Amino acid sequence: MSSHQVKPLVFTERDPDRPAKEAALRLMDGHELMRLYEVTRSAASQARKQGDMENLYPLARGMKTIQRLADERGLVIQARPSRRSDA
């Protein structure tokens, strides 16, 4: 997957393509997987800021899937500190 064309990972609620998508994810190296996570996380953050729940939920499913697959490999996805100004 080329870095300039990375698209966020999304899964619909009962995504019929989930097995194929997960198989493709398992073929990615750790750097590619982490890049995909960052792109997906950024898109989810934008959707959240815009109150776009219809797009946020499929992105959240994508992030959770990447986290699960990264964990299977022993990769750690570091949590970022909150940037919320109301904290």
Secondary structure, 3 states (H helix, E strand, C coil): CCHHHCCCCCCCCCCCCHHHHHHHHHHCCHHHHHHHHHHHHHHHHHHHHCCCHHHHHHHHHHHHHHHHHHHHHCCCCCCCCCCCCCC
